[in-house]
Amino acid sequence: NSPGTLTKASTMSNKAYVEIEQDHFPEALALFEESLKVQRSVLGVDNKLVQSSLDNIGYAHVMMGDYVKGLKAFEEVWSVLKDSSDFLDEKIESVRKVIICYVHLEKWSKAFPLLEVLDDLQREYDPDSDDLLATQKLMGEVNYQLLKLPSLSSATNRAFGCAVCMGPDEEDINMDAWVIDKPDNTSKMSGHRVTHA
């Protein structure tokens, strides 16, 4: 629990941020995962620095094409944020990352309920946004995938009201607009934060 321990974790995180910036994802992962062990033990799982490290770990895995491991990290962040009083935009970004992983992994029955959550959050945040329309379109597309699996279609009642639904000629879901952006590294552990953590 000493500031020196956090300083060491801070140094690893800062080096990992540099590796992320240079697209050296395996190197970044090794550093973030080691730093995360210290952060969790000293700061607890709800701490913003822990969430930032997990977010970067998820991003690095996704950039390496490993949506399973990326999903695991993003789900940890979402599990903390979903019931928190954090800003809506943070919740929206967090659940969006989980959805992207689910869709890439074709886990339609898990993606759809979270799309409903995203739809609700976006309606509250900005009911006239293009992002909301994109979410409704993706809901229709995921609904179509679920309808091809009759045992799962009962879970998709809400999608029938989507303004934009997928037609039978559109088998593949285009995820070009659903990318995971490089996380903002505004929560780096500076010396000041370490001594006051």
Disulfide bonds with the S-S distance in Angstrom:
none
